[in-house]
């Protein structure tokens, strides 16, 4: 946390060093839940005030009715007052109906906020589960990288030993050639020795080539694991500093509806699928940091597969984050 915000997390010092690459979404959800709880308390207090006003209105209405019954035989001035009282009662009844409607609306808002809070809690739990999974995978990758490094070091040692053996055999071969020139009597024996040394040299060279191939395979595996590891440490997708495009996708019956809001637009406008593809293609050429925000409203009428297919297509084809990911995959291939 920076100096402008207070750290509300429990045991924040103990977990500050772990998984710094992952956003503190749990803390954000906690603050949102606290805000919703405060809003609910304020709405409940407001409802209590409205109920007290309703009770006062009912009592005033009863008193007015008693006054009307007791002064029913008075003169014309009292009748005019009675008409005024009835008008006031009518206005009070309308106010009471208005207060009842507001109370019902506030209760509906409270129910909606409770549902949103439950959804946020589920999303928070899912994100915590994903964080734990990614942490386990990162630990496993670190273990594999360490093991491959040790295996590579061992292979390098074996190659060094093989090179030393080759140098030793070369020295022996030179000495044998010198002895061959010095004495003809040991020529046959030296030829036999030379043949044996040549066979050993071929075996050592074959072994050295095999070790080189194994080392090359291990280097490729190490490169693949390193790319995957860097991919896990890649920054999260964000709209900050990006060219933002918003696309809202709904379905009514069998008719789909697409609404589009470009970087320079102030509101959404209806658009066809082909026109949307053309606009996004143009923006993708103009901007390397295009952020495509796909909005699937509540009660959109879409199935999960339809919503996922549309969202995945928009991201894979135009969004900057998935373009960089595809580029890295092509480099690896």
N, C-alpha and C positions, 0 to 999 in steps of 0.2 A: 504494500500500500504506500502511496505517496503522502506528502505532508498535508494535503488538503482534505484527506478523508481519514476517518477513525476506523481502525481495524476491529471489526465486530466478530471475527472468527474465534472459535474456541481452540486453544492450544495452537495459536497462529505461529508462535516461535518454533514449535517442534516440527511443523510441517512446511515451513517456509522454504527449506532447501530441497524438498522432494517434489518432483514433477513440475518444475518451474515452467516447463513448456506448455502446460495445459492451463487455460483460463480458469479463474476461480468462480465458476458458474454457481457453485453451491452458495457462496456468499451473496451473490446477486439475488438468487432465489429467496434467501432468508430475508433480505431487505424488502423484497416485493411482498412476501407473506406478511411482514410486520406492517407495511403500508395498507394492505387489504384489511388486516385486523383493525387498525385504527379507523379506517373508513366505515367498517361495520359497526364499531362502537358509536361513532358519530351519528350514523343512520338510526341506530336503536334509540339514542337519546332524543333525536328529532322526532321519532315516532311517539315516544312518551309525551313530549310536549304537544303533539297533535292530538293525542288521546285526551289529555287534560283540557285542551280547547274544545274538543267535541263534547265532553261532559258539561263544561260551562255553558255551551250553546244549548244543550238539551234542557238544562235547568232553567235557562232564560226563556226557552220556549214554553215550558210548563208554567212558569210564572205569568207569562203573557196570556196564556190560555185561561188561567184562573182570573186574571184581571178582566179579560173579555167577558167571561161568564158573570162576574160580580157587577159589571157596569153595563149590562145589556139593556137596561131600561132608562139609562141616562139620556141627556139631551143630545142635540145634533153635534155639538162640539166634541162630546165624548165619542160619538160614532166616527167623527173624523180621526180622532186619536186611535180608535180601534183599527181603522183602515190603515193608518200609518204603522201600527204595531204588526198588523198582518203582513204588510209589505216588508217590514224588518225581519219578521219570521221567515218569509219566503227567501230573502237574501241570506239569512243565516242557514237555512236548509241547503241553498246552493253552495255556500261556503263549506258546509259539512260534507256535501257530496264531493266537492273538489278536494277536501282534505282526505276523504276516503280513497279517492282515485290516486292521490299522491302517495298515500300509505301503501296501496297495492303495488304501485310502480317501484317504490323503494324496496318492498319485499322481493319483487322480481329481480331487482338489481342485486340485492344481497344474495339471492340464490345463484344468480349468474356468477358473482364473484367467488362464491364458495366452490362452484364447479371449476372455475379457472384456477383456483388455488390447488384443488386436487390434481388437475392436469399438470400444473407446474411441479407439484411434488413427485408425480410419476416421471416427468421428464428429468428431474434432478436425480432420481434413483437410477434411471437408465444411463445418464451421463457418468454417475459414479461408477457404475458397472463397467462402462467402456474405458474409463480411466484405469481401473484395476486391470482390465484385460491388456491394455496397451503397456502398462508397467511390467506385467509378466512377460509379454513378448519382447520388450526391450531388454529385460534381464537375460532372457534366453539367447537373444542375439549377441549380447556382450559375451556370454559364456562360449558361444560357438566361435566368435571372432578370436577370443583368447586361445581356444583349442587349435584353431587353424594357424595362428601365429606360432604356437609352440611346434606344430607339425612342420611348418615351413622352416623354422630354425633347425629342427632335427635333420631335415632333408639337406639343408645347406651344409651342415656338418658332415653328412655322409658324402656329399659331392666334394668337399674339401679333402676328405680322406682318400677318395678315389683319385683325385688329382695328384695327391702325394704319392699314391701307389704307381700312378702312371709315370711320374718323374723318376721314381726309384727304378721302375722297369726300363725306362729309357737309359738311365745311367748304366744299368747292368748290360744293356744291349751294346752301348758304346764300349764298355770294358771288354765285352766278348769280341767285338770287332778288332780292338787293339791286340788282344791275345791271339786272334786269328792271324794277324799280320806278323806277329812275333814268332809264332811257332806253328809249323805245319803238322806236327805230330798229334796235336790235340784238336785238329780240324773237325774230325767226325764227332767227337764229344761236344765240341762247341756248337756244331750244327744242331745236334740233338737238343742241347740246352737252349739255343736260340729258338728252335721250333716250339719248345715248351713255353718259353717266355712270350712268344707271339700269341699263342693260344690264350694265355692268361691276360695278355693285353687286350685281345679282342673281347674276352669276357668282361673285363673291367670297363672297356668302352661301351659295350652293350648295356651293362648295368648303369653306367653314367647317363646314357641316353634315356633309359627308362626312368631314372630319377628326375631328369630334366622334364620329361613329359608329365610326371606326377606333380612336380613343382608348378608347371604351367597350369595344370588343371586346378590346383589349390589356389593359385593366384586369381583365376577366373571366378572360383567360388567365393573367394574373399572379396572380390570387386562387387559381385552380386549382393552379398550380405551387406557390404558397406553402403551400397545404393539404397537398399531397403531400410537400413538404419537411419540414413540421412532423411529418407522419406518420412519416417516416424517423427523425426525432430523438426519437420518442416512447419513454419508458422501457420496458424489457423487462417481459414478464409475469412476476410473482412471487407466491408464496403468502404472503410475509411481511406480517403485519398484515391478512390476509384471512380470511374465513370458509371453511374448507377442507372440501370434500366429496370423498370418494374413491369411485370406481366401478370395479370390476374386471369385465372382460367376457371370457368364454371360450366355447368351443363344443366339444361332444363329439358326434361324428357329425353328425346334423342338429338336435340339441337345443342351443340357446344357454342360457347361464347368466349371470345378472347378480348381483353381490354389491355391497352398499352399506354405506358407513360414514359416518354423519353427523357433524356437529361435536361432538355430545355422546356419540357411541357410542365404546366402547372396542375393538370388534372388528367384522369384516365379518359381514353377514348376507345370506342369499339373498333376492331381491326380484324381482317381476315388472316388465316394462317399463312398464306403465301406472302402477303404484304408484311406480316411480322418477320418472316424469315429474311425478306429483302432488307428491311430496316436494320435488323441485327447484323446481317452480313456487312452492310456499309459501315456501321459503327465499329465492328470488329477490325476492319481495315484501317479506320481512322484512329482507333485507340487500342493500345496494347493492354490496357488495364480495365477492360469492360467487365462490370459486375452485373450479372443477370439475376434479379430477385424475382422468383416465381412465387405467386401468392395463390394458395388454394383456400378460399374462404370456408368458414363453417357452413354446413348444409349446402355444399357446392353441387351436389348431385352426381359427383364423380365417384367411381370405384377406386380402390387403392391402386390397382394396376394401371388404370388410366392416368391418375394423378402422378404416379411414379414415372411412367413412361414419358409423359410430357415434360416433367421436371428434369429427368435425366438427359433427354434429348437437348433441351435448351442449354443445360450446363456443359455437356460434353462438346457441343458444337460451337458455343459462343463465349462461355464464361472464362475469364482469365485464369482462374485457379485450375480448372480442369484442362485448359490448353497447355499450361506449364507441366502438368502431370503427364499428359500424353506425349509431350516433347521429350521428357526424361525417359519415358518407357521406350520411345523409338531409339534414343541414343543407346540405351542398354541393349536393345535387340541388335 
